[in-house]
Each structure stands twice: as structure tokens, then as C-alpha cells.
Amino acid sequence: MTKTSTLVSRFRVALGGQAVVAASGVVVAVVLARLLGPTDYGLLFLALSILSIFLTFSKLGIARSAARYISEYKETNPGQVPHIVRSSFWMNALTIAITCLVLLFSHRAIAVRVGEPNLAPFLLLGVLYLIFETLFVYFKYMLQGFERIEHSVLVKVTRNAGTAVFAVAFVLLGFGAFGALGGYIFASFLSTVVGAVLVRDNYTESISHVMEDGLRRRIAEYSVPITATSTMANLDKGMDIVLIGFFLNPAAVSFYVVANQITTFIDKPMSAAGFTLSPTFGAEKAKQNTERAGRIYEYTLLTALTFYIPATAGLILVAGPVVELLFGSEYRGAVPVLQVLAVYAVFVAVLEITSHSLDYLGRARTRAVIRGVAAVCNLLLNIVLIPTVGVVGAAISTVVTHGAYTLACVLLIHYEFGLDVGKITKRLGRILGVTASMSLVVFVLVGYVTGWITLFLVVGIGFALWLGCSVAIGLVEPRDALAILN
């Protein structure tokens, strides 16, 4: 099998996994939102946001640093790979123990500081969430580093599908939002077991007697900038919600979460592409094949922009009926948030194939600095905008800061690979032209949406118009159009 066909095969596996993850996310988002109501739903995700900040410190950047070295050493010195796995595991075990102890002794104080005393039991149960979620992430990235995408996807699918099943089941059994958190934990536990078995059975056999001098230190050192970037990213995501809860209320949190989950859902295909390609870029660079890696990235970027810019425009126009039909009229406050965050979906799509790739290319330190600046700006904008503009202010802050961060990351990739800027610019102009034509028609028709059938009709007309125009001007090849329709 050629390298290209191998990548296509891995992408299909990753995309299939992301389809399951997306479906699971829809179940969690829609069913839990309707079962719990805005207040309890907001309380659950306020707890998860605080736990995500602790999760940053329990996992650090150890797994992704180890994955980077696995992708390199499996090509040059495979006997060292088991040493990398074992050393990084014990490093992560130490960080888990320390972080869990901190949360155990501080959970009540945090709940009081946020102004939601009912958070305390959620945070206490969150100790188990930190343990199993960190281990899930660890095994997922180990398998990714080996380019065993199908195994890594299996671990992720186990966790996300399990969350949909157990979180909803525990709520239906009468345990409320607290039971939903228990469902998250049980799903993480199952995925941890699956990941541990796959790593143990497949990747701990051929081992050199002595670990290469300084290798453990390099893993720890490279984890520092990855940790910094991850910390900034989680603070961005987590602090948005924490600040909304602090300045506003749990219902406002639920509006932001609902809008964010919809944008996350539409980014799943590019998440699959980024997850598949990131270790490949590192391996290609190790073999000095930077030109090939650059062409792969450029093609993926242009494909992402071709689909995601018009999808974002369409989402902005149909945001109202989508929110009300999916979540109910109680969540109408999420509509303006979704219309702003839809733009963020384009940036996330580009980042999915860019940001983690930079880690595998050895540019984690530079990315960490840029991410830190973006996170600080986002925090300051949130503090200013949330009290004055409301929950929409958090969305505006996210779009502005992530737009700047995305541009910086693409420029770093351009420095590594030498992208064809003229080609990208011309393609972008045609994409915007098609998007404008489609948007005009959808804008006229959206007022006729009264239910699911009319919504699907409007979306279908917009999609058909986009596809026809894209084929006519060469954005999408006819054979690709037939593949899409089939």
C-alpha cells in the first residue's frame, strides 16, 4: 500500500470515528439539554469547565510530547519506543496524583468563589473524572504517535459513545446532572481500559536494554511548551464558561455551551484529518520530505476552506430554527451566540489540521508563546465584554482572538513548508463568491422555515446551489461532487 493510500485509509477510519463521536455529541447535547433544563444543564457544564482546567495540569503535555518522540523513534530507533511509553506513563501518574489531591482539598472553596455552592459535590466526584480522563487522553495519543489511527479512534469512540449512553441513562434513572457527570466518568474509565490493553499488547515488546541517554529529559522538556499551549487552550475554553457563570448565571452558561457544541459538531471531519495527518508531518520531516508534507497540508487546507466557509454562512442564517428545533424555545438565548461562534468554526477547522501538526514539527515552543498571548487577550476581552454585552460578548472575544491565533499558526506552517500563497488567495476569492451567492438565496428562504421539513428543504436548496456553483467554477471536481451525493 502506498503512503497516500495509507493516509486515505487512516483518514476514513478517523472520519468514521468522528461520525460516531459527532452522533454521540448530538445525543449528549440535545437529550441532556432537554432532560435537565437550562439551569441544571448549565451547572453540569460549569463543573466540567472547572474540571477541564484541572485536567490541563493532570495531563500536562506529557502524552503529546511522548507521541512526538514515538513518531520519530519508530522510524530511527524502534527499541527506544517502549522506554518512551513507560517513562511517560509514570510521569503522567505523578501529575494525576498531585492534581487530584489539590482538587480534593479545594473543591468547596472553588464552589464558594464561583458563587455556586451546589458545585461542590460535582467537583468532589470530579476527582475520578480527572483520573480516567487523563488516562484516556494518554492512551489515545500513544496510539496516535504510532500512527495506529484505527486503534486511537476506537479508544475515542468508546469514550464518546459511552458518554452518550451512560450520561443519558443515569439522568433517566433520576440522578439528574450529578448522574450525568457519573456517566462521563464511567465512559472515560471504559476507554482507559481499552486503551491500556491496546498499548500493552502491541507496543511493549521490542525493547532496547538501555534507554537512550537524555531521552527522558527531552520528553519532559518538550512537554513544557505543549503544556503551556494546552493550558492556554483549556483556560480559553474553561474560563469563558467560568466567567459567564460568575458574571451571569447557569442559564447563560447553557446558552454558550449549546452554541459551542453545534460549532464543535460541524468541525468533526477536519478533526479527523488533523488527527490523521499530524504524526505523518513529523515522520515526513524526520525523513526530510518537507515538500511532500507541504503539498498534503496545502490540499487539506484548501479543502477545509471550500467546505467550511459556506457552511458557516449557512449556519449563521439558519441559527434560529436550528436552536429552537433541536433544543427547544427555552434555549432561544443561544441563537445570537451561535451566529457569532459560527465564524469560530472556520478557525477551528483550520486549527485542527495546523496546531497539533506544529507540535510534531518541533514548533511547540513558538506555538505556545502565540497561544499564550491569544489566551491572555481572550481573558481580558471576556472580563470587559461579558458584563457589558452579556453571553454574546464571550463569543465575540473567542472569534477575535482565535482568528489571530489561527493566522499565526498558518504562517508558521508556511515557514516550515513554503505554501503557495497565490494559489490559496485565488481559491479563497472563488470560495467567497460562491458563498455570497448561496447566502443570498438562503437568506430569502429562511423566513419560510416552520419545522424540520422546511428547514431541510432550505438547507438542501442552499447545498445544491453551492455544489452546482462550486463544480461550475472548478472548486469541486465532478467526481468529487458525485462522491458527495453518494
N, C-alpha and C positions, 0 to 999 in steps of 0.2 A: 504494500500500500504506500503511495507517495505521501510526502509531507502535507501537501494540500488536501488530499482526500482524507488524511488522518484528522486534520483540523476541522474539515467539514463534518466528519463523523462525530468528533467530540462536541462540536457546536450543536449538532442535532440532539445529542444526549443532554447537553446543558439546557438547550431550549425546551426540550420536553420536560426536564426537571423544573424549569422556571414556569412552565404552564401549570404544573401541579402546585407549585408554590403560589402562583397568582390566584389559582382557583381557591386554594386554602385561605389565602389572604382575603378574598372576597367573602368567603363564609364567615371568617372571624370578624371582619369589619361590619358587614351588613347584619348578620344574625345577632352578634353581641350588642351592636348599637340598638337594635330594635328590642332585644330582651331586657337590656339594662336601663335604657333611657339615658338622656344626655348627662345627668349628674353622676350616676354610678359609672357610666362609660368613661367620662372624663376623669373620675377618681382612679379607675384602673390604669389608664394611660399616664396619668400624673405619676403614679407609683412606678410604672415601667420606665418612665423617662428618668426619674431619680436613680433607679437601679441601673439604667444604661450608663450613667456617669460613673457609678461604682464599677461597672463591668469594664470600663476602659482601663481601670487600674488593676483589675484582677487578671486580665488577659495581656495587658501591655502590648508590645508589638512583637512578642516572642514567637508566636506561631508563624506570622508572616515573614519575619526575619529568617527563621529556620527553613521555611518553604523556599525562600530565595536561594539559600545555600544548597538545599536539596536539588533544585532545578539546575544548579551549576555543577555540583559534585557528582551527580548521577551521570554526567557526561564525561567528567575528567578523572574522578576517583571514587567509584561506587562503594568501595569498602568503608568509606567515612560516613556514608549516609545513615546507617543505624546509630552511630555516635551522635549525629545531629539530632535524630529523633529522640533518643533517650535523654540527652542533656537538656534539650529544650522542654521536654515534658517535666522534668524536675524543677526547672526554673519556673515554669508556669504553676506548678503545685505550690511553690513557696508564695508566689504573688496571690494565689487564690486564698491561702490560709490567712495572710496578713489583711487583705481587703475584707474578708468575711468577718474577721474579728472587729475591725473598725466599724462595720455596719451593725454588728450585733450590739455594740456598746453605745451607738449613736442614733439608733433608729427613732427613738422617742423624741430626742432633741430636734432632729431634722423635721419631723412631722409638725412640731410646735413652731419651728422657724418658718415653715412654708405657710402656716396658718390653717392646716388641715389635720387636726388631731386624729381623725379616722384613718390617716395614712399609716400610723404606727404598726398595726398588725400586718399590713401589706409588706412593709419594709422588713419586718422580722421574718416573715415567710420568704422574703426575697433573698435571704442568705442561701437557701437551697437553689434559688434561681441563678445566683452568681456562680455557684459551683458547677452546675451542669451546663449552663450556657457557655461558660468559659471553655469547658472541656469539649463541647460540641464545636465551637469555633476552632479550637486547636486541631482536632482530628480532621475537620473539613479542609484546613489549609495545608496540613501534612499531605493529604491525598492530592490536593491541587499541585503542590510542589513536585510530586512525582508525575504530573500530567495524567493522573488516573482520574480524569474528569467524571467518568461514569460512577466511580465509587464515591467521589466527593459529592456528586449530585444526589446519590442515594442517601447519604447522611443528611443532607439539607432537606430533601423531600420528607424523610422520616420525621424530622423536627417540625416542619411547617404543616404537613398533613396531620401529624399527631396533635399539634396545637388546635387545629380546626375541630378535630373530633373531641378531644378531651376538655378543652375550654368550654365549648358549647354544651357538652354532656353535663359537666359539673354545674353549669348555670341552670340547666333544665332540671337537675336534681334538687335545686333550691339553695345552692350555696352562693349565689349572687356573684358579685365582682371578685370576691375573695376566692371563690371556686374557680373562676376564670383564670386567675393567676396560678392556681394549683394545676390547671390544665397546661399552661405554658411550661411549668416546671417538669411535669411528667413527660411531656413531649421532648424536652431537652435531655432528660435522663435516657429515654429510649434511643435518641440519636447518638448520645455519647457511647452507649453500649455497642451500637452498630459500628461507629467509627473506630472504637478501640479494637474490635475484632478484625476489621479490615486492615488496619495498620499493623497489628501484631502478626497476623497470619501471612502477610505479603511482603513486608518491608524490613524485617529484622533478622535476616538470615546471613547474607554475605557480609561479614564484619571484619575489618582490619583489627589486629590485636591492639594497636596503639592509636589513640585519637591524635590527629594532626596537631602539632604544637600551635597554640594560639587560636584554634578554630572556635572553641567555646567562647573565648573572649570576643572574637569577631561577631559571633551570633548575638551576644549581649550588646555589643556596641551598635550594631546595625539596627537592633530593636529600638534604640533610643529615638532616632528621628521618626521611625514608624509609629512609635508610641505617641510622640508629640503630635503627629498628624492625626492619628486616631483619636487622641484626647480632644483636639480642637474640633474634629468632626462630630464626636459624641456630645461635646459641650454645645456645639451649634444646634444639634437636634434636640438634645435633652433640655438645655437651658431655655430654648424657645418655649417649650411647654411648661417648664417650671415657672418661668416669668409670667406666662399667661395665667397660670394658676395663682400666682402671688398677687398680680395686679388686678386680675379679673375674677374668674370663678371656674369651677369644674365644667360647667356647661360650655363656656368659651373654649376650654381645652378640647372638649369633644368636637367642636366645630373645626378647630385646626387639625385635629387628628383625622377626622373624616376626609377633609380635603387632601391632606398629605397622603393618606392611604390610596386615594384614587390616582394621584400622580405617580406614586410608587408602583402601582399595578401596571400602568402603561409602559413603565421603563424595564419590565422584566426581560424582554428579548435582548436588549443591549447589556443587561446584567449578565446574561448567558454568554454573549460574545466576549465581554471583558474578562469574565471568569475563565473562559477557554483560552484566550489569547495571551493573557498576562505572563504565565510561565514560559510560553513559546517565545515571546520577545526576549526574555532573559537568556534562554537557551540559544537563540539565534545570535544574540550579541556575543555570547561566550565563544561561538564558532565564527565570529567576525562577519556574519551575514546581515549587516545593518541595512543594506539596500533592500533586501527581500523583506525584512521586518517593516521597513518604512512603507513599502507598497501595500502590504497587508493592512497596516494601520490606516493608510490613506483611503483605501477602498471601504473599510469598515466605517470610517468617519463620514464619508460622503453618503453611504447607505443610510446611516443613522439620521443625518440631516434631511435626506429625501423623505423619510417617513415621519420623523418626529416634529418637524416644523408645521406641516399641515395638520397633523394630529393634535398638536397643541392649540392651533387656531380653532379647530372644530370643537375641542373640549371647552374653550372659553365661551363659545356661542351656545352650547347646549348644557352648560353647567347647571342651570336652574332645574330643568326637568330631570337631569341625571340624579342630582342630590335628592330631590323630593320623591322620585320613584323608587330609588334604592333604599334610602334611609328613613323617609317619612317627613312630614311637614315640620316636625319638631326640630329638624336639623337645617331648616332654611337659612339659618345664620352662617352656614358653611359655604353658601354659594359665592359671595364675593371673595372669600378666602381661596376657594378653588380657582376662580378666574385669574387671580394673581399667581397662585402656585403653578398653574398650567405652564407658564413660561419657565419656571424652575425645572419642569420635566425635561425640557430640551437640554438644559445644562447637565442634569443628572445623566441623561443618555450619553452625552459626550464624555462625562467623567467616568462612566462605567467602563469605557474602553481605554481610558487615558490614565487615571490616577494610580491604580494599582500596578499598571504597566511600568510606571516610573520607578516603583519600588524594585521591580525585577531588573530594571536597567541600572540600578545603583544610584538613582537620583532621589532617594528618600529624604536626605537631609535638606536639599533645596525645596522639595515639595513641603516639607514640614514647616519651613520658615514662611512660605507663602500661605499655607493653611492657617498658621498661627495669626498672621496679620488679618486674614479674612474673618477668622473666628472672633477676634477682638473687635473688629468693626461691626460684625453682626451683633455681638453682645451690646455694644454701645447704642447701635441703632434701635435694638429692641427696647432698651431702657427708655429711649426717647419716644419711640413710636407707639408702643403698646398702651401706655397711659393716655396718650393723646388721640390716637386713631382707633385703638381697640385691637381686636384679634387680627384684623387685616394688616395692621402695622407690622406684626411678626412676619406675615407673608411677604410684604414689601421688602423688609430687611433681608430675608432669605434670598429673594431673587437678585437683589442688587449685589450682595456680597458673593454669592455663588457664581454670578455671571463673571465677575472679575477673576475669581479663582479658576474658573474653567478656562478662560482665555490664557491665563498664565501657564496652566498645565499643558495646553496645546502648544504654546510657544516652546516649552521645554522639550516636548516630543519633536517639534520641528528642528530644534537644535541637535537632537540625537540622530534623527533620520533624514532631515532635509526634505520636507514636504513640498509638493508642487503648489505654491500659493496661488498662482494664476488659475490653475485648473479648479482649485477649491472655490475661489472667488466667483468664477463664471458659473459654476454649478449652483452656488448659493443664490445668485441672481435669478436663475431659472426656477429654483425651488420657491423663492418668494413670489415670483409671478404666478405660478400655478396656485400657490396658497391663497393669494389675493382673489383669484377668480373663483375658487371653490368657496371661500369665506363669504363672498357677496351673495351667492345663491343660498347658502345655509342660513345666513342672517335673515333673508326674506322668509324662508320656510319655517324657521324655528318657532315663530308665533303660532303656528298651527298644531304644535305638539300638544296632545291631550292625554297621552298614555304611552304604554310600551310600543304598541304597533306603529303609531305615528312617529315616535322617536326613532325607531329602527328604519322607517321609511326615509326620514330626513337624513339620518346618518348614511344610509345606503346611497341616496342620491349624491350626497357630498363625496362619498368614497368613489362612486362611479365617475363623477366629474374629474376628481383628482387623478384617478387611474388613466382615464382617457387622455387628459392633457399631458400627463407625465409620459405616456407612451408616444404621443404625437411629437413631443419636442426632445425625445431621447433620454429623459430622466430614468425611465424604466424600460428595459428591453421587452419586446413582445413575449418572449418565452418566460421571462420573469413574471409578466402580467398573468399568463396562463397558470403559472405555478401558484400565484397568489389566489386566483379564483378557484383553483382546485384544492 
